[in-house]
Amino acid sequence: MNTTHIDIGLARYSDWAFTSSVVVLVVALILLAVELAYARGRKVEARELVGATSGRGAAVGADSSTPGVIADTPTRSADERIGRAGLALVYVGIALLATCIVLRGLATARVPWGNMYEFINLTCFSGLIAGAIVLRKPQFRALWVFVLVPVLILLTVSGRWLYTNAAPVMPALQSYWLPIHVSVVSLGSGVFLVGGVASILFLLKMSPLADRDNGLGRMIQRLPDGQTLDRIAYRTTIFAFPIFGFGVIFGAIWAEEAWGRYWGWDPKETVSFIAWVVYAAYLHARSTAGWRDRRAAWINVIGFVAMVFNLFFINLVTVGLHSYAGVG
């Protein structure tokens, strides 16, 4: 797995693809936020128009059935076109981030998740792919605003403070368990991100803030209904839960081969296990009468916070057996 040859050209193209991905996703976030801010006004106008024409529905029906008369075809409003453009840029950003990851691997002739910079990129990519699958319906487009915010924060921290030059994998990671353990954990973490965002939005939707006639209240009202948000959170979490659990198990097997024990209560091991237990509690609460809805959602948010805490704090602040991950 180790190699002394690094393709500097491919590594540079990988860095350019990363920067381009962040820029494109920022523009996508702005466009989608514009649609979120103005779409409600369009819906209100549409309801008023329907109310105004309801009294003369018969006349309208007669006109529309008149031979030779073609009814006006509906046209997309400006904010809807902006939102569709923003969604298209999201897909471009995903493709650029995938290009960054692939080129990084080709430049180093190894799996491109051997340090924290590469791990965060893979986790964000997994989250974006999960979002592209779960939020593929047009009525979910507004949710992309809230998915892109944590993704862009993670990518900014990754590129600004966790970046490391393309290099061979360090000796501590020279194992066939690297591509297995890290990729599985990244996939689970990325999908958990979408579920955590959905639970946060569900809590906002169910809170008194949603009834206020101000900017925040109107933004919350623009979101899908609470039941839909809760269902998205549950389905993504129940998908990611076993994946992340297998990632922890694979890490324990790797630890036994590398350090002679399956579990040593290393800080990252400990917080990963705690996060997994919290998600188990969420799934249990979600199926328990009296704990569904808000209580279960709060547990899911706690699990999401534990995941983010585990991503950064453990490697940046604490000292443990996982401190090798490219952070000085």
Phi and psi in degrees as a GROMACS rama.xvg file:
@    title "Ramachandran Plot"
@    xaxis  label "Phi"
@    yaxis  label "Psi"
@TYPE xy
-80.6952  152.543  ASN-2
-155.992  147.718  THR-3
-98.0918  -5.87305  THR-4
-99.0102  128.466  HIS-5
-122.618  127.279  ILE-6
-82.0293  100.515  ASP-7
-63.0943  -36.962  ILE-8
-62.2124  -48.1825  GLY-9
-65.0948  -36.4867  LEU-10
-62.9597  -39.0208  ALA-11
-66.7638  -42.6697  ARG-12
-62.1331  -36.171  TYR-13
-62.0753  -43.6437  SER-14
-63.5113  -40.525  ASP-15
-63.8591  -40.9474  TRP-16
-63.8201  -37.0014  ALA-17
-63.7045  -49.2924  PHE-18
-61.2118  -43.324  THR-19
-62.6568  -38.8843  SER-20
-61.9321  -44.9514  SER-21
-62.9604  -44.4488  VAL-22
-62.3502  -45.9456  VAL-23
-63.3318  -41.2571  VAL-24
-68.0342  -32.9873  LEU-25
-64.6098  -45.28  VAL-26
-62.6042  -41.585  VAL-27
-60.4261  -41.6117  ALA-28
-61.1803  -42.2132  LEU-29
-63.3087  -45.6826  ILE-30
-64.698  -43.3311  LEU-31
-66.9929  -34.2533  LEU-32
-67.125  -36.1166  ALA-33
-62.5426  -44.6527  VAL-34
-62.6172  -41.6657  GLU-35
-61.7351  -36.5045  LEU-36
-72.7832  -31.2433  ALA-37
-110.834  -9.09252  TYR-38
-66.7821  -34.6678  ALA-39
-62.7391  -40.187  ARG-40
-60.4331  -36.6045  GLY-41
-65.671  -39.8308  ARG-42
-66.8289  -38.5834  LYS-43
-62.1698  -44.4141  VAL-44
-61.4872  -38.4334  GLU-45
-65.6475  -41.0613  ALA-46
-64.6645  -39.3569  ARG-47
-64.6166  -37.8573  GLU-48
-65.8678  -41.4899  LEU-49
-62.5032  -42.1661  VAL-50
-64.363  -37.0129  GLY-51
-71.0619  -30.0608  ALA-52
-97.0159  -5.32996  THR-53
-64.644  -30.9917  SER-54
-72.9476  -18.0742  GLY-55
-121.803  36.2933  ARG-56
-62.7402  -36.7004  GLY-57
-63.7538  -41.4341  ALA-58
-64.6526  -40.8639  ALA-59
-62.9372  -41.6408  VAL-60
-62.1578  -38.5071  GLY-61
-65.821  -41.5553  ALA-62
-64.8438  -39.9286  ASP-63
-70.2819  -19.9625  SER-64
-96.1401  0.415112  SER-65
-68.5437  129.237  THR-66
-58.0023  138.842  PRO-67
84.9727  -7.12445  GLY-68
-104.006  123.805  VAL-69
-105.397  123.879  ILE-70
-66.8116  148.097  ALA-71
-64.092  132.07  ASP-72
-80.3477  140.448  THR-73
-65.4739  139.919  PRO-74
-115.208  149.36  THR-75
-74.909  138.089  ARG-76
-74.2965  168.009  SER-77
-62.6743  -41.8953  ALA-78
-68.2762  -32.1139  ASP-79
-68.5013  -39.6207  GLU-80
-64.4606  -38.0637  ARG-81
-63.0052  -43.071  ILE-82
-63.2668  -40.7785  GLY-83
-65.1938  -37.9254  ARG-84
-64.8529  -40.2864  ALA-85
-61.9417  -41.1332  GLY-86
-65.3334  -38.891  LEU-87
-61.0304  -39.7446  ALA-88
-67.6499  -30.3213  LEU-89
-59.3166  -44.9553  VAL-90
-65.939  -36.3629  TYR-91
-63.9047  -43.0912  VAL-92
-61.9361  -39.558  GLY-93
-62.0712  -43.6991  ILE-94
-63.0969  -40.0539  ALA-95
-66.8132  -39.3161  LEU-96
-66.9563  -38.2308  LEU-97
-62.4937  -40.0456  ALA-98
-61.9842  -42.2166  THR-99
-57.4171  -46.5986  CYS-100
-66.3435  -45.0447  ILE-101
-64.3784  -45.8911  VAL-102
-64.3894  -35.298  LEU-103
-62.2409  -41.5675  ARG-104
-66.5377  -41.939  GLY-105
-66.1884  -36.0856  LEU-106
-67.4087  -32.8683  ALA-107
-104.076  -6.08382  THR-108
55.7969  42.6584  ALA-109
-153.912  173.481  ARG-110
-67.3083  134.037  VAL-111
-85.7216  51.2315  PRO-112
-147.96  56.929  TRP-113
-103.425  2.68922  GLY-114
-149.753  175.891  ASN-115
-64.3634  -37.4533  MET-116
-57.8618  -48.5226  TYR-117
-71.563  -35.6893  GLU-118
-64.1469  -44.0194  PHE-119
-64.301  -40.533  ILE-120
-60.0403  -43.9571  ASN-121
-66.6476  -38.7759  LEU-122
-64.0324  -44.7561  THR-123
-63.7295  -39.6404  CYS-124
-61.906  -42.098  PHE-125
-62.5076  -41.648  SER-126
-63.966  -39.9113  GLY-127
-67.5406  -39.7729  LEU-128
-64.0706  -42.2702  ILE-129
-60.4762  -41.8013  ALA-130
-62.9909  -40.8756  GLY-131
-62.8995  -31.0617  ALA-132
-81.3332  -48.0363  ILE-133
-74.146  -36.0247  VAL-134
-103.136  31.9673  LEU-135
-74.1093  -20.026  ARG-136
-76.7352  145.273  LYS-137
-58.0671  -33.7468  PRO-138
-70.3588  -11.2288  GLN-139
-97.5189  3.4521  PHE-140
-60.2416  -33.8674  ARG-141
-62.817  -26.725  ALA-142
-68.5121  -20.6533  LEU-143
-61.0903  -30.5415  TRP-144
-56.376  -43.0067  VAL-145
-84.1815  -20.3095  PHE-146
-78.1213  -38.9288  VAL-147
-69.1955  -30.1643  LEU-148
-59.7192  -55.7532  VAL-149
-65.7753  -33.7126  PRO-150
-62.2578  -45.1661  VAL-151
-68.6091  -33.957  LEU-152
-63.3655  -45.1596  ILE-153
-62.0234  -45.0973  LEU-154
-66.127  -36.5815  LEU-155
-64.8263  -46.2221  THR-156
-62.9111  -40.2619  VAL-157
-61.5154  -48.2574  SER-158
-75.7156  -28.8311  GLY-159
-88.4565  -42.3059  ARG-160
-116.11  -19.6854  TRP-161
-107.707  -1.54357  LEU-162
-63.7943  136.559  TYR-163
-132.507  145.781  THR-164
-63.34  151.673  ASN-165
-60.0433  127.44  ALA-166
-155.498  162.931  ALA-167
-61.1344  154.973  PRO-168
-66.388  140.076  VAL-169
-71.5851  156.239  MET-170
-54.1532  -35.8776  PRO-171
-63.5715  -18.0951  ALA-172
-108.554  7.78957  LEU-173
-79.5677  81.9  GLN-174
-154.189  150.064  SER-175
-68.5356  -11.8256  TYR-176
-75.8361  -17.487  TRP-177
-58.0004  -55.9383  LEU-178
-64.4419  -26.5939  PRO-179
-77.3286  -57.4671  ILE-180
-62.1058  -51.4523  HIS-181
-70.0595  -40.1533  VAL-182
-65.218  -39.8446  SER-183
-67.3772  -43.6841  VAL-184
-63.4633  -40.155  VAL-185
-62.9096  -43.1861  SER-186
-62.0636  -47.7392  LEU-187
-61.536  -42.9777  GLY-188
-64.3272  -40.9179  SER-189
-64.0034  -41.0776  GLY-190
-70.4856  -37.169  VAL-191
-58.0417  -33.3588  PHE-192
-59.8095  -44.9484  LEU-193
-64.1882  -41.9267  VAL-194
-64.914  -39.0424  GLY-195
-64.4561  -42.7291  GLY-196
-62.154  -41.9337  VAL-197
-62.7111  -38.7382  ALA-198
-68.3538  -38.887  SER-199
-61.9566  -43.8874  ILE-200
-67.291  -34.7271  LEU-201
-61.7079  -43.679  PHE-202
-63.813  -38.367  LEU-203
-65.1667  -40.8376  LEU-204
-64.087  -33.3858  LYS-205
-90.5395  -1.79337  MET-206
-90.1493  165.352  SER-207
-62.7206  -18.46  PRO-208
-60.6089  -29.8633  LEU-209
-68.3543  -18.7539  ALA-210
-93.8969  -3.99223  ASP-211
-80.1555  144.53  ARG-212
-94.2422  65.3812  ASP-213
-139.613  -174.118  ASN-214
-59.794  -45.8404  GLY-215
-64.9919  -42.7344  LEU-216
-62.4159  -42.59  GLY-217
-67.0034  -35.2913  ARG-218
-64.6265  -43.1307  MET-219
-65.1256  -38.4851  ILE-220
-64.571  -24.982  GLN-221
-73.0209  -18.2527  ARG-222
-73.5619  161.597  LEU-223
-59.2686  165.159  PRO-224
-65.6794  161.516  ASP-225
-60.0183  -38.0469  GLY-226
-62.4231  -40.0711  GLN-227
-65.4589  -44.6307  THR-228
-62.2075  -42.0761  LEU-229
-63.9757  -38.3169  ASP-230
-67.148  -39.6349  ARG-231
-62.3382  -44.7455  ILE-232
-61.0842  -43.2228  ALA-233
-67.5173  -45.7437  TYR-234
-67.5939  -39.715  ARG-235
-68.8959  -38.7515  THR-236
-69.436  -40.9522  THR-237
-68.9758  -23.8944  ILE-238
-76.5098  -43.6619  PHE-239
-77.7111  -25.4557  ALA-240
-57.5774  -53.6469  PHE-241
-67.1859  -32.2857  PRO-242
-63.1472  -49.0888  ILE-243
-63.9323  -37.2169  PHE-244
-61.2393  -43.4134  GLY-245
-63.5436  -35.5915  PHE-246
-61.0453  -41.6652  GLY-247
-64.8531  -41.2716  VAL-248
-64.222  -44.3838  ILE-249
-61.2174  -37.7919  PHE-250
-63.8832  -37.5759  GLY-251
-66.0338  -40.0092  ALA-252
-64.5083  -42.7541  ILE-253
-62.1131  -40.4143  TRP-254
-61.864  -37.3804  ALA-255
-65.6485  -38.372  GLU-256
-71.5678  -37.6115  GLU-257
-85.1555  -39.9496  ALA-258
-120.696  -0.486214  TRP-259
82.3316  12.2989  GLY-260
-151.954  149.443  ARG-261
-77.2637  -32.6855  TYR-262
-146.27  129.164  TRP-263
-128.41  11.9636  GLY-264
54.9125  37.7968  TRP-265
-60.792  146.691  ASP-266
-51.6258  -42.9629  PRO-267
-70.9343  -38.3728  LYS-268
-59.6885  -44.9876  GLU-269
-63.8933  -48.3451  THR-270
-67.9849  -35.8623  VAL-271
-61.5803  -42.9009  SER-272
-65.3922  -41.3693  PHE-273
-61.327  -44.8916  ILE-274
-60.5893  -41.9282  ALA-275
-63.7604  -40.6736  TRP-276
-64.9261  -39.3937  VAL-277
-62.5588  -42.4722  VAL-278
-66.6656  -34.951  TYR-279
-62.342  -40.7627  ALA-280
-63.835  -37.5641  ALA-281
-62.9301  -47.1223  TYR-282
-63.4861  -36.4797  LEU-283
-67.392  -44.834  HIS-284
-64.5064  -35.7872  ALA-285
-62.8515  -25.8235  ARG-286
-103.971  10.1735  SER-287
-108.969  128.178  THR-288
-61.5049  135.086  ALA-289
92.1367  -14.8538  GLY-290
-114.919  -3.91233  TRP-291
-68.8002  178.136  ARG-292
64.1913  -120.695  ASP-293
-66.3641  -44.4698  ARG-294
-62.0419  -46.2138  ARG-295
-63.4088  -40.088  ALA-296
-62.2202  -40.0785  ALA-297
-62.4094  -38.3176  TRP-298
-63.6957  -40.5653  ILE-299
-64.1639  -38.6653  ASN-300
-64.7829  -39.5474  VAL-301
-61.4676  -41.7809  ILE-302
-61.6997  -40.1097  GLY-303
-63.1288  -43.2302  PHE-304
-62.7647  -40.3907  VAL-305
-62.9756  -36.7736  ALA-306
-65.5497  -46.7613  MET-307
-63.9855  -41.6275  VAL-308
-58.2854  -41.6677  PHE-309
-69.8075  -30.8241  ASN-310
-65.5259  -41.988  LEU-311
-108.887  -54.8608  PHE-312
-58.8128  -42.7151  PHE-313
-61.3091  -42.7995  ILE-314
-83.2185  -27.6767  ASN-315
-89.2653  -27.5946  LEU-316
-114.995  -49.8551  VAL-317
-83.1635  165.027  THR-318
-116.823  124.693  VAL-319
-162.578  -170.665  GLY-320
-71.0216  -13.0884  LEU-321
-95.938  10.1864  HIS-322
-78.7252  1.49799  SER-323
-77.5023  -8.51511  TYR-324
-75.749  47.391  ALA-325
75.4367  18.9254  GLY-326
-117.447  123.14  VAL-327
